[in-house]
Amino acid sequence: MNAHSRPADPKKLIKGATGDWEIVIGLEIHAQVTSNAKLFSGASTEFGGEPNAHVSLVDAAMPGMLPVINEECVRQAVRTGLGLNAAINHRSVFDRKNYFYPDLPQGYQISQYKHPIVGEGEIAVDLSPTEQISVGIERLHLEQDAGKSMHDQHPTMSFVDLNRSGVALMEIVSKPDLRSADEAKAYVSKLRTILRYIGSCDGDMEKGNLRADVNVSVRRPGEPFGTRCEIKNVNSIRFIGQAVEVEARRQIGILEDGGKIDQETRLYDPGKGETRSMRSKEEAHDYRYFPDPDLLPLEFDDAFVDDLKQHLPELPDAKKARFIADYGLSPYDASVLVAERDQADYFEAVAKGRDGKAAANWVINELFGRLNKEGKDVSTSPVSAAQLGGLVDLIGEGVISGKIAKDLFEILWTEGGDPRELVETRGMKQVTDTGAIEKAVDEIIAANPDKVEQVKAKPTMLGWFVGQAMKASGGKANPQALNDILKAKLGI
């Protein structure tokens, strides 16, 4: 269903002093394209070089230097468009967006305006295991990043680092389809997952490789859109959520006091938890867009797009559906596993030919839980998929119990080794020999006549006997066999 016609969800409305308000959010995501060279020059895009170490004559806008389009960046933009189920425009145009800023040496940014490389699309966003929304994509266009002004290097002068200048960005513009801070956060997470699967952007927000301009307005449910304010350059998913909440509250306060919202650009200050005005609409730039005379329109054919489509990886939604169908996982578990491509690959290596649900349990609860606690990720996991698969096999075959498996996981994590050999050499096998279990049960029954009387009146007491027998066997008795024997001997 198109979100414009989505009826207001009472759960998502904000209570004001004079009634309910609905937040309307649209996001412009700036995603740095994964490519070795910049959009129009051969300079390196590597992060963290010395200031101005990755700057070509084109990036520094020396006279007579001409831009040349980087084909890899075009491919990445098209692949991303395909991942967003979007229309790919076979002809697009680069425009000059004119504004003067110290870290933009040309005095204009090469961007795309009326004719972007990618048109409308949409993505599905899970808000919870049971709630999903569809968010429209307005467009995706390519543009060059600006450099960075540094104001803390000298008492009276600002320095400029042009390493980022000319780096390719994809600007992905959503429709105003989001209705709460949580929806905005979930949308950015999903978009980041898709970009990382495709490999067109690493999504590293700490390095500024993914940043968001957040457009927020409020309205009474069912009324037309209100006046929006744009919060520039928010660089974490958590801050995006906070900025939405804070800005919506600010606007509601003004409107309820009888004021009106000025359309303006604002900044979010996480330290103070407030947004503040950056520049008002009066100063808003007339960018005087016109087609860049140094660049021909970008044209490609169906074969180019089809080839890229053929080689796309399996995307998160398709992978999730397959995990649910092939491994019998719940939608929630499947979505946790597909959130990162290497997590999904790890799970699949563990689950192949085994019980998918058991594998998912161990991967999500034990492995991810432990990785999280120790600040590691799947790529640095001390326990390999083959080792964890071996552990799942041993449980499935009844060689070890779930309880022993946790001890075995601990050994694999700290010391490593082959799960089967460890179980042999350390005597961790379950005792399935009913004779040995019976002997232990007989001894416990003989030693506790009072408890035997109690359990006949109150069968839930059985747990006490199970516990004693487990202790006697060092935790190795097969729980099923033990229960059966106890019930038989106690006549329950």
HUCORWO-V863238 format. One record per residue. N is the residue number from 0. RES is the residue in one small letter. PSI is psi in whole degrees, 0 to 359 (none if undefined). Layout:
n=<N/N>
res=<RES/RES>
psi=<PSI/PSI>
This chain:
n=<0/1/2/3/4/5/6/7/8/9/10/11/12/13/14/15/16/17/18/19/20/21/22/23/24/25/26/27/28/29/30/31/32/33/34/35/36/37/38/39/40/41/42/43/44/45/46/47/48/49/50/51/52/53/54/55/56/57/58/59/60/61/62/63/64/65/66/67/68/69/70/71/72/73/74/75/76/77/78/79/80/81/82/83/84/85/86/87/88/89/90/91/92/93/94/95/96/97/98/99/100/101/102/103/104/105/106/107/108/109/110/111/112/113/114/115/116/117/118/119/120/121/122/123/124/125/126/127/128/129/130/131/132/133/134/135/136/137/138/139/140/141/142/143/144/145/146/147/148/149/150/151/152/153/154/155/156/157/158/159/160/161/162/163/164/165/166/167/168/169/170/171/172/173/174/175/176/177/178/179/180/181/182/183/184/185/186/187/188/189/190/191/192/193/194/195/196/197/198/199/200/201/202/203/204/205/206/207/208/209/210/211/212/213/214/215/216/217/218/219/220/221/222/223/224/225/226/227/228/229/230/231/232/233/234/235/236/237/238/239/240/241/242/243/244/245/246/247/248/249/250/251/252/253/254/255/256/257/258/259/260/261/262/263/264/265/266/267/268/269/270/271/272/273/274/275/276/277/278/279/280/281/282/283/284/285/286/287/288/289/290/291/292/293/294/295/296/297/298/299/300/301/302/303/304/305/306/307/308/309/310/311/312/313/314/315/316/317/318/319/320/321/322/323/324/325/326/327/328/329/330/331/332/333/334/335/336/337/338/339/340/341/342/343/344/345/346/347/348/349/350/351/352/353/354/355/356/357/358/359/360/361/362/363/364/365/366/367/368/369/370/371/372/373/374/375/376/377/378/379/380/381/382/383/384/385/386/387/388/389/390/391/392/393/394/395/396/397/398/399/400/401/402/403/404/405/406/407/408/409/410/411/412/413/414/415/416/417/418/419/420/421/422/423/424/425/426/427/428/429/430/431/432/433/434/435/436/437/438/439/440/441/442/443/444/445/446/447/448/449/450/451/452/453/454/455/456/457/458/459/460/461/462/463/464/465/466/467/468/469/470/471/472/473/474/475/476/477/478/479/480/481/482/483/484/485/486/487/488/489/490/491>
res=<m/n/a/h/s/r/p/a/d/p/k/k/l/i/k/g/a/t/g/d/w/e/i/v/i/g/l/e/i/h/a/q/v/t/s/n/a/k/l/f/s/g/a/s/t/e/f/g/g/e/p/n/a/h/v/s/l/v/d/a/a/m/p/g/m/l/p/v/i/n/e/e/c/v/r/q/a/v/r/t/g/l/g/l/n/a/a/i/n/h/r/s/v/f/d/r/k/n/y/f/y/p/d/l/p/q/g/y/q/i/s/q/y/k/h/p/i/v/g/e/g/e/i/a/v/d/l/s/p/t/e/q/i/s/v/g/i/e/r/l/h/l/e/q/d/a/g/k/s/m/h/d/q/h/p/t/m/s/f/v/d/l/n/r/s/g/v/a/l/m/e/i/v/s/k/p/d/l/r/s/a/d/e/a/k/a/y/v/s/k/l/r/t/i/l/r/y/i/g/s/c/d/g/d/m/e/k/g/n/l/r/a/d/v/n/v/s/v/r/r/p/g/e/p/f/g/t/r/c/e/i/k/n/v/n/s/i/r/f/i/g/q/a/v/e/v/e/a/r/r/q/i/g/i/l/e/d/g/g/k/i/d/q/e/t/r/l/y/d/p/g/k/g/e/t/r/s/m/r/s/k/e/e/a/h/d/y/r/y/f/p/d/p/d/l/l/p/l/e/f/d/d/a/f/v/d/d/l/k/q/h/l/p/e/l/p/d/a/k/k/a/r/f/i/a/d/y/g/l/s/p/y/d/a/s/v/l/v/a/e/r/d/q/a/d/y/f/e/a/v/a/k/g/r/d/g/k/a/a/a/n/w/v/i/n/e/l/f/g/r/l/n/k/e/g/k/d/v/s/t/s/p/v/s/a/a/q/l/g/g/l/v/d/l/i/g/e/g/v/i/s/g/k/i/a/k/d/l/f/e/i/l/w/t/e/g/g/d/p/r/e/l/v/e/t/r/g/m/k/q/v/t/d/t/g/a/i/e/k/a/v/d/e/i/i/a/a/n/p/d/k/v/e/q/v/k/a/k/p/t/m/l/g/w/f/v/g/q/a/m/k/a/s/g/g/k/a/n/p/q/a/l/n/d/i/l/k/a/k/l/g/i>
psi=<137/130/339/326/6/124/150/133/116/328/336/357/152/133/121/182/332/24/189/150/149/135/140/126/136/145/139/113/128/112/123/127/134/108/153/334/166/178/321/11/169/6/152/147/10/142/144/19/169/148/135/24/339/59/121/175/331/315/327/1/46/148/140/0/134/139/146/126/140/113/325/322/324/316/316/320/318/317/319/316/319/322/340/14/42/161/131/123/118/347/125/162/138/133/158/129/109/119/152/125/141/329/18/86/330/336/3/156/135/120/192/138/281/333/82/166/331/134/219/144/190/152/151/133/124/125/331/175/337/349/127/141/160/128/126/143/129/315/165/126/160/142/169/145/160/171/203/126/136/116/1/17/344/145/326/351/152/142/157/130/116/15/323/345/122/356/141/134/146/125/118/114/123/162/164/62/358/143/7/164/320/322/319/317/317/323/314/320/316/317/318/318/314/315/320/323/313/331/19/348/137/353/15/101/334/327/0/15/350/119/157/138/125/117/123/134/165/157/161/142/132/349/169/166/143/183/134/154/146/124/116/146/54/130/24/153/322/316/327/313/315/317/320/310/310/315/321/316/318/314/319/318/315/313/322/338/6/5/181/157/131/133/121/170/134/166/148/130/102/328/314/347/43/160/147/156/137/310/143/169/330/323/0/143/140/106/351/60/137/156/137/119/344/352/129/156/148/121/137/169/179/322/321/314/317/320/318/322/317/324/10/145/168/127/164/317/318/319/318/314/321/320/322/316/312/324/2/29/158/154/324/310/319/319/328/316/326/0/328/141/321/334/317/319/319/311/316/326/325/321/339/120/9/181/112/321/318/317/315/319/313/320/313/308/307/306/303/321/315/318/315/314/325/9/31/169/180/325/340/21/131/338/120/165/325/320/316/323/318/319/316/321/314/324/314/324/357/13/323/157/168/326/315/325/324/322/320/319/318/318/316/319/315/325/338/190/176/124/317/316/319/317/321/303/332/10/47/4/148/143/112/359/107/330/311/321/319/318/314/318/316/318/317/318/316/323/346/63/323/317/326/318/314/317/332/324/328/88/338/346/347/325/325/316/318/314/314/316/323/316/314/328/9/32/9/356/140/117/322/310/317/313/315/315/316/313/319/312/326/354/39/none>
